[in-house]
Amino acid sequence: MVSRPLNVEIPRSMVEVVTSWNLPMSRWLHSYVFKNALRLGMFHAIIVTYAASALLHGFSFHLAAVLLSLGFITYVEHVLRKRLSEIFSACILSKKCPTNCTHRNKKSPLVYLTNLLFGVLAIVHLTYLGSLFDSETDDAVEEEGYGMSYTIHKWSELSWTGHWLTFGCWVFYRLII
């Protein structure tokens, strides 16, 4: 299996999206980059992994910007959901809990609502990040990658929405620690 399209199209979380997009690449990056970088700490391991992915993808500015933004988004989502899961003892982690998890709230309305809200947030992030990939351009421009000015202009047009949402989630996480 190369991907899990349903996890990308109807996501539970951005973590699920990035791990389901390209399963062989995700497994390779996890085994050879992420695990080795974990000694630097979780945040640094995630950023190093996304930087390695950007290098493997050809390191065009817009692709690197998307991948590094994904690194920040997935880190913030992971730590926020982990903290909320601890507070409410609920199955609201970035990845589905195993059937034998110890959370008290497994199928409550709070669990469904929280997972739905994070799923909607993931769709917003996907739309925001995907806006950089313009279907109107010719294949040669897309093959070479869009420049820094295009990326910044496009995200400026969108008022940096995805980045502000991530920052807001991070501030919320820091407030509930």
Disulfide bonds with the S-S distance in Angstrom:
none
